[in-house]
Amino acid sequence: MNGPPSIVVEDLIKRFGAFTAIDRVSFQILRGQIFGLLGPNGSGKSTIIRVLCGLLTPTAGRASVAGYDVVANAEEVRAHIGYMSQKFSLYLDLTVVENLQFFGGLYGVKGGLLRERIEWALAMAGLADHRSALTGELSGGWKQRVALGCAVLHRPRILFLDEPTAGVDPVSRRRFWDLIHQMSSEGVTILVTTHYMDEAEYCNRLAMIDRGRIVAGGTPASLKSTVLKGDLLAVECEPLGRGLETIKQAPGVFDAAVFGAALHVVVEAADRAADLSAYLAAHGVSVSRVKPIRPTLEDAFVALTGTPLNPEAAN
């Protein structure tokens, strides 16, 4: 899409007392782009979104949304955005339509226009057959669609999605992303935070964030291809802990980390796999398989930060 960026962030800092939640963050997002902030819980993603929504005042730096400064023109910013959090912020004792009516009122949409927008939101989110259902009785995936309908009822130019698929089943997550791509194709600018690898792949551009700092940015493909310096092997071995410590000392190994029940090992050349197996065996580690694999975004993140996006996956 042509035209000025929809979102501009320059040297943004946000501190809470002695704690720095956002540390000199800068990026731009073009109109119609899906931009992902990828990082673990607590890395500063949600704080960035709250600043951009005009809900938090930055300590330093500047940011503009839809051409409006988030500090000087916070009300104008909020009039041009939609916001959806992982909590969904729905009233569970209201029906789907009643939730849409309530949020329409908050956005100042009234009368015939409100009725028109509600029908549009129901069709857009595939909710027409659930319009009279109590929201509290819907599954997580359907609640997610209701929350999205509420967030875009006033047809905002910019949409903020803060961990929008947390706790939602994979099929519903994929359908949700179909809706996101549909809105992007219509010119809506979307900033989404996530720590799910498959979701990050759906973004046009990404910024990897760790402890309040952006450590890398680019397309998903470019991040995977440029961050790792060498070839990547998956090594299945026992015991895993000893295997990790041993393989880090092996010749030609640049880096290694635990991924689930295996090791991901960055090596100088993939054709050294047999030598690697022999090295581990000589140090009392039993190897069941070594195979070349394509790097994932989590491999790139680990290479940059030394820690996985989902630490529980390494346990």
C-alpha positions in Angstrom: 0.0 0.0 0.0 1.2 3.5 -0.8 1.1 6.6 1.4 2.6 7.5 4.8 3.0 4.9 7.5 0.0 4.2 9.6 2.1 3.7 12.7 5.4 5.4 13.5 7.4 4.6 16.7 10.7 6.4 17.4 13.0 5.6 20.4 10.1 4.7 22.6 10.8 4.2 26.3 8.4 3.2 29.0 9.6 2.8 32.6 7.6 1.7 35.7 9.8 3.0 38.5 13.2 1.3 38.1 11.8 -1.2 35.6 12.2 -0.5 31.9 9.4 -2.2 30.1 10.1 -0.6 26.6 13.7 0.2 25.8 14.3 2.6 22.9 12.0 0.8 20.5 11.6 2.0 16.9 9.5 0.7 13.9 7.1 1.8 11.2 4.0 0.0 9.9 2.6 0.7 6.4 -1.1 0.9 5.6 -2.6 -2.6 5.1 0.4 -4.4 6.6 0.2 -7.1 9.2 3.0 -6.4 11.6 3.9 -8.9 14.4 5.6 -8.3 17.7 7.1 -11.7 18.5 8.5 -12.4 21.9 7.9 -14.3 25.2 5.5 -13.2 27.9 6.8 -10.2 29.8 8.9 -9.0 26.9 7.1 -5.6 26.6 4.7 -6.4 23.7 1.5 -5.5 25.6 3.0 -2.4 27.0 3.9 -1.2 23.5 0.3 -1.7 22.4 -1.1 0.1 25.4 1.1 3.1 24.6 0.0 3.1 21.0 -3.6 3.0 22.0 -3.1 6.1 24.2 -3.7 4.1 27.4 -0.2 4.6 28.8 2.0 7.7 28.5 5.6 6.9 27.3 8.5 8.0 29.5 10.5 9.2 26.4 10.4 9.0 22.6 7.4 9.5 20.4 4.7 7.5 18.5 2.0 8.4 16.1 -1.0 6.4 15.0 -3.1 7.3 12.0 -1.1 10.6 11.9 -1.9 11.5 15.5 0.5 11.8 18.3 -0.4 9.2 21.0 0.2 11.7 23.8 -1.0 15.0 22.4 -3.9 13.5 20.5 -4.9 10.4 22.5 -8.7 10.9 21.9 -8.2 11.2 18.1 -6.0 8.0 18.2 -8.7 6.0 20.0 -11.3 7.2 17.4 -9.3 5.6 14.6 -8.3 2.2 16.2 -9.8 -1.1 17.2 -8.3 -3.0 20.1 -8.7 -6.7 21.0 -7.0 -8.2 24.0 -6.6 -11.9 25.0 -9.2 -11.4 27.7 -11.8 -10.4 25.0 -13.5 -7.9 27.3 -16.9 -9.3 26.5 -20.1 -9.3 28.7 -20.8 -13.0 29.1 -24.4 -12.6 30.2 -25.3 -10.7 27.0 -26.1 -12.2 23.7 -23.8 -11.8 20.7 -25.9 -9.0 19.2 -26.3 -7.3 22.6 -22.5 -7.2 23.0 -22.2 -5.7 19.5 -24.9 -3.1 20.4 -23.1 -2.2 23.6 -19.7 -1.7 21.9 -21.3 0.2 19.0 -22.7 2.6 21.6 -19.2 3.1 23.1 -17.8 3.9 19.7 -20.7 6.4 19.0 -22.3 4.3 16.3 -26.1 4.8 16.4 -29.4 4.2 14.8 -29.6 2.8 11.3 -25.8 2.9 10.9 -25.4 0.7 14.0 -27.9 -1.9 12.7 -26.0 -1.9 9.4 -22.6 -2.3 11.1 -23.9 -5.1 13.3 -25.1 -7.0 10.3 -21.7 -6.4 8.6 -19.8 -7.6 11.7 -22.0 -10.8 12.0 -21.4 -11.6 8.4 -17.6 -10.8 8.5 -17.0 -13.0 11.6 -19.4 -15.8 10.5 -21.7 -15.2 13.5 -25.0 -14.8 11.8 -26.3 -18.2 13.2 -25.1 -17.3 16.7 -26.5 -13.8 17.0 -29.0 -14.7 19.8 -26.6 -17.0 21.7 -25.4 -16.1 25.1 -21.8 -15.1 24.8 -20.8 -17.0 28.0 -22.0 -20.2 26.4 -19.8 -20.0 23.3 -16.5 -21.8 22.9 -13.2 -19.9 23.0 -13.1 -19.7 19.2 -16.5 -18.2 18.9 -15.9 -15.7 21.7 -12.8 -14.7 19.8 -15.0 -13.9 16.7 -17.4 -11.9 18.8 -14.5 -9.9 20.3 -13.1 -9.2 16.8 -16.6 -8.1 15.6 -16.8 -5.7 18.6 -13.3 -4.3 17.9 -14.0 -3.5 14.3 -17.7 -2.5 14.5 -16.8 1.2 13.8 -14.6 0.1 10.8 -11.3 1.4 12.2 -8.3 2.0 10.0 -5.9 0.4 12.4 -6.4 -2.7 14.5 -4.4 -3.8 17.6 -4.5 -7.4 18.6 -2.8 -8.3 21.9 -2.3 -12.1 22.1 -5.7 -12.6 20.5 -5.6 -16.3 20.2 -4.3 -17.3 23.6 -6.2 -20.4 24.8 -8.0 -20.8 21.5 -7.9 -24.2 19.6 -5.7 -24.4 16.5 -8.6 -24.7 14.0 -10.2 -21.5 15.4 -6.9 -19.8 15.4 -6.5 -20.5 11.7 -10.0 -19.3 10.8 -9.3 -16.2 12.8 -6.2 -15.5 10.7 -8.2 -15.8 7.6 -10.4 -12.9 8.8 -7.2 -10.9 9.6 -5.9 -11.4 6.1 -9.2 -10.4 4.7 -9.2 -7.1 6.6 -5.6 -6.5 5.6 -6.5 -6.9 2.0 -9.1 -4.2 2.5 -6.5 -1.7 3.7 -6.7 -2.2 7.5 -3.3 -1.9 9.3 -2.9 -4.6 11.9 -0.4 -4.8 14.8 -0.5 -8.2 16.5 1.4 -9.6 19.4 2.1 -13.3 19.7 4.5 -16.0 20.9 3.0 -18.6 18.6 5.4 -19.5 15.8 2.8 -20.5 13.2 1.0 -17.2 13.7 4.2 -15.2 13.3 4.6 -16.8 9.9 1.3 -15.2 8.8 2.7 -11.6 9.3 4.1 -9.5 6.5 6.8 -8.2 8.8 8.0 -9.0 12.3 9.9 -7.4 15.1 11.4 -9.8 17.6 11.4 -8.3 21.1 13.2 -9.5 24.2 13.2 -7.7 27.6 11.8 -4.5 26.1 14.2 -4.3 23.2 13.8 -5.2 19.5 16.6 -7.6 18.7 15.7 -8.2 15.0 13.2 -7.2 12.4 12.2 -8.2 8.8 10.0 -10.7 7.0 9.6 -14.2 8.5 11.7 -15.6 5.7 14.5 -13.1 6.0 14.7 -13.6 9.7 15.1 -17.3 9.4 17.6 -17.2 6.6 19.9 -14.5 7.9 20.1 -14.9 11.6 21.6 -18.4 11.8 25.2 -18.6 10.7 25.6 -22.2 9.6 23.4 -25.3 9.0 20.8 -26.6 11.5 20.5 -30.2 12.8 17.9 -31.9 15.0 19.6 -34.3 17.3 17.6 -36.9 19.3 19.7 -38.2 22.1 19.7 -39.5 25.7 20.2 -38.1 28.3 19.2 -34.8 26.8 20.8 -32.5 29.4 24.2 -34.2 29.1 23.8 -34.2 25.4 23.3 -30.4 25.4 26.4 -29.7 27.5 28.5 -32.2 25.5 27.5 -31.0 22.0 28.3 -27.4 22.8 32.0 -28.5 23.1 32.0 -30.5 19.8 34.2 -29.2 16.9 32.2 -27.3 14.3 29.3 -26.5 16.6 28.3 -22.9 16.9 25.3 -23.1 19.1 22.8 -25.6 20.6 19.5 -25.5 22.5 16.8 -27.8 23.7 13.6 -27.9 21.6 11.0 -30.3 23.0 12.6 -33.8 23.2 15.5 -33.0 20.9 18.4 -30.6 20.4 18.6 -28.0 17.7 22.3 -27.6 16.8 23.8 -25.0 14.6 26.9 -26.5 12.9 29.5 -25.3 10.4 28.3 -27.9 7.8 25.4 -30.4 7.9 27.6 -33.2 6.4 29.4 -33.4 9.8 26.4 -35.2 11.3 28.2 -38.6 11.5 31.1 -37.0 13.3 28.7 -35.3 15.7 27.1 -38.7 16.5 30.4 -40.3 17.1 31.5 -37.4 19.4 28.4 -37.7 21.5 28.7 -41.5 21.7 32.3 -41.2 22.9 31.1 -39.0 25.7 28.4 -41.4 26.9 25.4 -39.9 25.1 23.2 -42.3 23.1 22.1 -40.8 19.7 19.0 -42.1 18.0 18.8 -39.7 15.1 20.5 -36.7 13.6 18.9 -34.9 10.6 19.1 -31.6 8.8 16.1 -29.3 9.4 15.0 -25.9 8.2 15.3 -23.2 10.8 12.2 -21.8 12.5 11.5 -18.4 13.9 12.2 -19.8 17.3 15.6 -21.0 16.2 16.3 -17.4 15.1 15.0 -16.0 18.4 17.2 -18.4 20.4 20.2 -17.5 18.2 19.7 -13.8 19.0 18.8 -14.1 22.7 19.9 -17.4 24.0 16.5 -18.2 25.3 13.4 -19.9 23.8 10.2 -18.1 23.2 8.3 -20.8 25.1 10.5 -22.0 27.9 8.0 -24.7 28.9 8.7 -26.4 25.6 12.3 -27.1 26.8 11.2 -28.9 30.0 
